[in-house]
Amino acid sequence: MHDSAEHRRAVLRRARRALEEGAELPQELPPTIRRSWTRSRLAAAPMDRIAVPYDAADVSAERLLRAARPVLDRFALQLAGTHVSLVLADPGGRIVGRWAGDTSALRKLARVSIEEGYVLAEDLAGTNGVGTALEELAPVIIFGAEHYTEPLQRLVCAGVPIRHPLTRRIEGVLDLACPTADANGLLMPATLDLGAQIEREMSMRAPERERVVFDAFVARNRTTSAALVALSEQYMVTNAAAADLLEPRDEACLWEQAVESLGIGEPVTKTMQLSGGATITARCTPIMTGARPVGALIEVKLTERSAAASRRRGKTTVAPKQSRATVQFEREMAEVVRSPGSRIMLEGEPGSGRLFTARRIHGLRCPGTTLAVYPAGLAQVRGGPAWLAKLARLLSDETVTVTVTNLELLDECTHQGLADLLDGHLGPRLVLMTCAATTESCRGASTVYDSILGVPALRQRREDIPELVQGVLRASDLTVRVGHRAMVALTNYAWPGNLPQLERVVKHAARTCRGADIGVEHLGAEISASASGRKTLTRLEALERDAIVDALREYGGNRIKAAAALGMSRSTLYRRLRSFGLEPARTVL
C-alpha cells in the first residue's frame, strides 16, 4: 500500500514538472487526470492560484436548488464536527449552493473562491471536482495533488453530474470535499447516493404533464416491441428500437405529426420514408390529462415490404438531402467553372475541402493535364526567390495545372512576386490557389485571382454530416451502425477541425465500439456533450454557435476579446459554448 502511494506521488511529481516545462504528461497518470490536465494547460488555467470569475445568481438553477435543498439540508445535519463540505453547481460550473457542518469549513472554501456565484469551470480553475465532472460527463474523484491548481491540493473532491430524470440532460454537479487527511473510501459512494436522491426529488417535483407523458411512455414500452417515441413540450424520449431506427433528420417529421394529432385531439396514422430509406407506419396518439393534451406517443413500425427488404439486403439508402450551404456552394462552383477566368482562389478554413475542390475544378476544366500541388509554405524553407523560380518552371509546362496552397503563408515580398509572375504569364492557362478564410492579405490582393470561391466549413453544412459519417464508414469498409444520440452529437458539434477531424473521430469510434453500435460514449467527452439530451440544433441556435466560433477564430482564441465583440460576458460565453457542446479550450484549433 505504501509503495503504491509513493509511486502515485512520484508520478504526480513528474507530471507537475512536465506541466511546468511544457513537456508531454506521463502515461502512468490516471487517464481522467491526464485528460483534465491537458485541457487545463490548453486553457492556460493558472497553476499557482485560483482566478475564477464571479457570475451573479439568476433563476436558471432554481429547479436544481429546489430539488437539492431538502436532500443536502438533511445530510448537512450529520456533518457537525467534521470538515466535510458539499458544493452544488449549475451546468456551467457556477456555484449555486454550499453546505457544511460548521461555518469554519465554509470560510476555508471561500478563501479559494468556492462560494456562491464563482465559476469553477475546468478551463478557469483547472482540474477540480466540479469542472472536471462536467467535462467528463461522469463521476470523478480528485485526490490532493491531482488538482491542477495548488490552492486546491489540500482537498479531496468527489464530483457527480446530476441529470434530469426524464430528459437525462445535465442539470448540475454535486461535489463533496474534505481535507486530504480525512479522505476515505466512502466519499464517492456517499456523493453518488446524494446525487441519486436529488434526481429522485427532481422526478417527484417535475410538472404533472411531464410525469404523465413519461409514465405513458414507460407503460406502453412494457407491452410493445415496436419503436416508441414520446413527445412533450420540453423533451423527446425514445426506446432502444426507436433510437436504432430513427436518424436526427427524421425527428422533424414526427414532431409535425404530433402537432397535427394534438391539434385535432385524435390519433393520426401516416406512412413515411425515413432518411435511411426505410418505409414506416407511424401511429401518433395524444396523451391527455382530462380534456387537455400534454404530449404524444408515437409507435413506429416498418412496413412489411420495407422489413422484408431490410432482411434481404440490409438498410437501403436514398439520395441525401443536401444542406443549404452545400447547394449554394455547388451553384457558385458551377459558375466559376463556366467563367472564362483562369486564376481561381479557393477560400476556406483548413480541412474544409479546398484541395478536394481544386481537384474537382481541375477535372472539369483541364482533365488532360496533371495537377501539381505547390505549397506556399515551401517559400519559408527555400526562400522566396527560389520558390518563385520553381513556380515559374511549373507554369511554363503546358501539361501541368498548378494549385498553389495556403497563400496566407507567403510574406509580402513573395506575395507581390507571385502577382508579378502571374501577370507575366501568358495564355488562358488555369491556375488554382487556396488561402485561409480570414486572410485579408489574400482577399485584398485582387490582382492575384480573377474569381474567388468560398468553401463552407463543416459546421455550416451540418445537414450533410449524417451522410458524410456513412461515407467515412463505407470508405473504411466498416459495417458498424451509428446510434441516434451519437448522430445527434456528431451533427450538433461545431467541428473546428472540419472534415479531417470528423474522419478521425468516426474511425476511432468505430474501432473502440468493438462491433457494437457507435454510441456517445465512443465519441469522447467534448463531442458527446453535444448530445446533451437535446434535439438537433435549430437554425437560429446554429447561427449563434457559428457566430461564437467565428469570433474566437477572429481573435485568435482570446475569449475575453471574443466575448466583448459579441456583447456578452466571459462567463456567458463559457455557458453558451458548453450549451452547444463545445469545450472552450479546444474551440479554436
Number of C-alpha atoms within 10 A of each C-alpha: 6 7 8 9 10 11 13 16 14 12 18 20 14 15 22 20 14 14 17 11 9 10 11 12 19 14 10 12 17 14 10 16 21 19 17 25 27 19 22 24 20 13 19 14 23 18 21 11 14 20 17 22 17 16 16 10 14 9 7 11 18 13 13 23 20 14 20 22 17 14 15 23 13 10 16 18 12 12 16 11 9 13 17 25 21 23 25 28 31 26 23 25 26 30 28 22 20 22 21 25 19 17 10 11 16 20 13 13 17 13 11 14 20 22 23 19 19 22 27 29 30 29 25 23 28 29 32 31 30 35 28 34 29 29 24 18 22 14 21 23 23 23 21 21 19 27 25 28 21 16 16 27 18 15 23 27 32 26 30 29 30 31 23 18 18 18 16 15 18 19 19 26 30 30 29 26 26 21 17 15 10 12 16 10 7 8 19 19 11 14 22 20 12 20 24 17 18 26 22 16 19 22 16 13 13 17 10 12 18 20 16 18 26 21 13 17 22 15 10 14 17 8 8 10 14 17 21 24 25 25 25 20 10 9 18 21 20 19 16 14 15 20 19 16 19 21 20 19 19 15 16 12 12 21 17 10 22 24 16 16 21 21 11 10 16 13 18 17 16 12 14 17 15 18 20 19 16 21 19 21 17 23 21 27 21 26 25 17 13 7 8 12 17 20 27 28 26 27 21 24 21 20 16 12 12 19 16 12 14 15 10 9 8 11 14 13 11 11 9 13 12 15 15 14 19 19 13 13 16 13 11 16 20 13 12 18 16 11 11 12 15 18 20 22 27 25 25 20 20 20 19 22 20 25 19 11 17 24 18 15 19 22 14 13 16 17 13 12 15 14 19 14 16 17 17 26 17 14 17 13 10 11 12 19 13 13 20 19 12 11 17 15 9 16 21 13 11 10 13 18 23 23 24 20 22 21 22 20 19 20 15 11 10 20 21 15 15 21 16 13 17 17 11 9 13 10 7 10 18 19 22 26 26 29 25 21 18 15 15 11 15 24 18 9 12 13 15 22 20 14 15 19 18 19 23 20 24 25 25 17 16 24 22 19 21 20 16 16 20 17 14 16 19 12 8 11 9 15 13 18 16 25 20 23 26 24 24 27 28 27 27 30 26 25 24 24 21 19 20 14 12 21 17 13 18 21 15 14 21 24 15 14 16 10 12 14 18 23 19 24 16 19 21 14 18 19 26 26 28 29 25 23 21 17 19 24 19 10 9 9 13 19 14 15 22 16 14 21 22 18 20 22 18 15 15 13 20 13 21 15 16 24 20 13 14 13 11 12 15 17 23 14 20 22 20 17 20 20 17 22 23 27 22 25 21 14 19 19 12
